[in-house]
Amino acid sequence: MRKVNIGVVGCGNISGIYFSNLTKVFLNTNVYACADLDRERAEAAKEKYGIEKIMTFEEMLKCDEIEIILNLTTPKSHYPICKKALEAGKHVYVEKPLSLTYEQGAELKKIADEKGLLLGGAPDTFLGAGISTCRKLIDDGYIGKPIGATAFMMCKGHESWHPDPEFYYEKGGGPMFDMGPYYLTALVNLLGSVDYVCGMNTMPRKERIITSEKKYGKVIPVETDTHVSGMLKFSCGAVASIITSFDVIRSNLPRMEIYGTKGTLLVPDPNTFGGPVMLATADGSGFKEIPLTHIYAENSRGLGVSDMADCVINGGKNRAGAELTLHVLEIMTAFKASEENMSYYKMKSKCQRPEPMSSDNIKGTVLP
Ligand SMILES: NC(=O)c1ccc[n+]([C@@H]2O[C@H](COP(=O)([O-])OP(=O)(O)OC[C@H]3O[C@@H](n4cnc5c(N)ncnc54)[C@H](O)[C@@H]3O)[C@@H](O)[C@H]2O)c1
């Protein structure tokens, strides 16, 4: 099978699972080179995962062998790196968020479209076994017509475990830009395009104290809202409520539920690839666990990159694509815009639901 050469920019905390899956699990990807501003991190990745070369990002842009740039840098570097990579003729897959603003994201999509390049990005958890099973249940009519949904991501913040958590509290961080993509991407994949958004946001603390080991005790400024509550109206008529928070000590609410005229679907944590998927129908017998219909239940980060590689080889539209990531970026910005304007935010972008994953996939491949 042809392997598409990938240049990875950013060898930090999340890079390990990408290196591991792109070198060992997916059959159509080869990590050709890695880059990091901190050369020691790139060297450690080369050593650990047997990557062929260390390069600078600028060297990657000139390297004809590299077809996809995988951008795993922190959020404020997403737009400039993606832009340069697209302008150099590379396909681009970027960790979330696509950019810091809708305008930046729309500009990237425009460049990609004009140049006939693929653009897309995280999350790809919605392609995993759990949410693919939910998608099949909805598409096959098990819950009837979707009416509404709830989505809750509440935690006490990432400064307790991430070694360099500063970026989570800068512009482009916060719980909506950090965790919202998993929830919103899953909702758009299950229910389709969003027409209207309203939101309210708050920033209860202006400073946070790092309690993870390396920087224990360091006080960091907060530049972004850390508790975001909002509502979404989908084109299909369904209405969803969502909360994302870095200010909640503990919560008992489910991650995500979808309500239909014939049943309720309990969706697994959209930051994971597996189950459990639970369904309750009108027979009154309560929630029952539904066996997963698809593969990739384990941590399969990079599945969206492999899907993009498949499109590089065979043509087609990558599922974690520009239309979807841009739509999700616009929704994330809309919670603040709605509050500032004290009105519903009317979405500019539209999004077709991505093609569902095939249940015939063989591990390591992504079948159309
Ligand atoms: N850590 C997680 O659990 C996690 C999970 C999912 C997604 N993400 C996302 O992945 C991205 C990276 O997160 P992380 O936790 O790995 O951050 P990190 O700070 O641990 O790593 C980022 C790396 O990118 C490098 N970098 C930054 N700008 C660069 C540039 N211009 N050129 C080359 N290298 C550059 C940094 O030196 C650093 O090594 C973020 O967008 C984050 O939201 C992180």
Ligand as a Chemical Component Dictionary entry (heavy atoms), coordinates in Angstrom:
data_LIG
# 
_chem_comp.id                   LIG 
_chem_comp.type                 NON-POLYMER 
_chem_comp.pdbx_formal_charge   0 
_chem_comp.three_letter_code    LIG 
# 
loop_
_chem_comp_atom.comp_id 
_chem_comp_atom.atom_id 
_chem_comp_atom.alt_atom_id 
_chem_comp_atom.type_symbol 
_chem_comp_atom.charge 
_chem_comp_atom.model_Cartn_x 
_chem_comp_atom.model_Cartn_y 
_chem_comp_atom.model_Cartn_z 
_chem_comp_atom.pdbx_ordinal 
LIG N1  N1  N 0  -2.093 17.489 25.549 1  
LIG C1  C1  C 0  -3.250 16.911 25.256 2  
LIG O1  O1  O 0  -3.754 16.013 25.951 3  
LIG C2  C2  C 0  -3.977 17.303 24.003 4  
LIG C3  C3  C 0  -5.033 16.497 23.616 5  
LIG C4  C4  C 0  -5.676 16.775 22.426 6  
LIG C5  C5  C 0  -5.298 17.866 21.679 7  
LIG N2  N2  N 1  -4.288 18.685 22.091 8  
LIG C6  C6  C 0  -3.965 19.851 21.252 9  
LIG O2  O2  O 0  -2.702 19.622 20.645 10 
LIG C7  C7  C 0  -1.997 20.859 20.498 11 
LIG C8  C8  C 0  -0.661 20.726 21.178 12 
LIG O3  O3  O 0  -0.891 20.441 22.538 13 
LIG P1  P1  P 0  0.252  19.826 23.468 14 
LIG O4  O4  O 0  -0.401 19.480 24.743 15 
LIG O5  O5  O -1 1.018  18.791 22.724 16 
LIG O6  O6  O 0  1.161  21.152 23.676 17 
LIG P2  P2  P 0  2.691  21.207 24.117 18 
LIG O7  O7  O 0  2.941  22.579 24.599 19 
LIG O8  O8  O 0  3.012  20.058 25.019 20 
LIG O9  O9  O 0  3.470  20.950 22.736 21 
LIG C9  C9  C 0  3.469  21.867 21.674 22 
LIG C10 C10 C 0  4.816  21.778 20.991 23 
LIG O10 O10 O 0  4.801  22.603 19.826 24 
LIG C11 C11 C 0  6.056  23.265 19.746 25 
LIG N3  N3  N 0  5.861  24.480 18.940 26 
LIG C12 C12 C 0  5.096  25.562 19.236 27 
LIG N4  N4  N 0  5.137  26.462 18.231 28 
LIG C13 C13 C 0  5.952  25.927 17.291 29 
LIG C14 C14 C 0  6.402  26.367 16.022 30 
LIG N5  N5  N 0  6.041  27.559 15.542 31 
LIG N6  N6  N 0  7.231  25.554 15.307 32 
LIG C15 C15 C 0  7.624  24.360 15.798 33 
LIG N7  N7  N 0  7.237  23.891 17.004 34 
LIG C16 C16 C 0  6.410  24.658 17.736 35 
LIG C17 C17 C 0  6.450  23.553 21.180 36 
LIG O11 O11 O 0  7.848  23.757 21.312 37 
LIG C18 C18 C 0  5.968  22.280 21.878 38 
LIG O12 O12 O 0  6.964  21.264 21.929 39 
LIG C19 C19 C 0  -2.900 21.933 21.100 40 
LIG O13 O13 O 0  -3.620 22.573 20.080 41 
LIG C20 C20 C 0  -3.840 21.158 22.010 42 
LIG O14 O14 O 0  -5.092 21.780 22.124 43 
LIG C21 C21 C 0  -3.597 18.413 23.225 44 
# 
loop_
_chem_comp_bond.comp_id 
_chem_comp_bond.atom_id_1 
_chem_comp_bond.atom_id_2 
_chem_comp_bond.value_order 
_chem_comp_bond.pdbx_ordinal 
LIG N1  C1  SING 1  
LIG C1  O1  DOUB 2  
LIG C1  C2  SING 3  
LIG C2  C3  SING 4  
LIG C2  C21 DOUB 5  
LIG C3  C4  DOUB 6  
LIG C4  C5  SING 7  
LIG C5  N2  DOUB 8  
LIG N2  C6  SING 9  
LIG N2  C21 SING 10 
LIG C6  O2  SING 11 
LIG C6  C20 SING 12 
LIG O2  C7  SING 13 
LIG C7  C8  SING 14 
LIG C7  C19 SING 15 
LIG C8  O3  SING 16 
LIG O3  P1  SING 17 
LIG P1  O4  DOUB 18 
LIG P1  O5  SING 19 
LIG P1  O6  SING 20 
LIG O6  P2  SING 21 
LIG P2  O7  DOUB 22 
LIG P2  O8  SING 23 
LIG P2  O9  SING 24 
LIG O9  C9  SING 25 
LIG C9  C10 SING 26 
LIG C10 O10 SING 27 
LIG C10 C18 SING 28 
LIG O10 C11 SING 29 
LIG C11 N3  SING 30 
LIG C11 C17 SING 31 
LIG N3  C12 SING 32 
LIG N3  C16 SING 33 
LIG C12 N4  DOUB 34 
LIG N4  C13 SING 35 
LIG C13 C14 SING 36 
LIG C13 C16 DOUB 37 
LIG C14 N5  SING 38 
LIG C14 N6  DOUB 39 
LIG N6  C15 SING 40 
LIG C15 N7  DOUB 41 
LIG N7  C16 SING 42 
LIG C17 O11 SING 43 
LIG C17 C18 SING 44 
LIG C18 O12 SING 45 
LIG C19 O13 SING 46 
LIG C19 C20 SING 47 
LIG C20 O14 SING 48 
# 
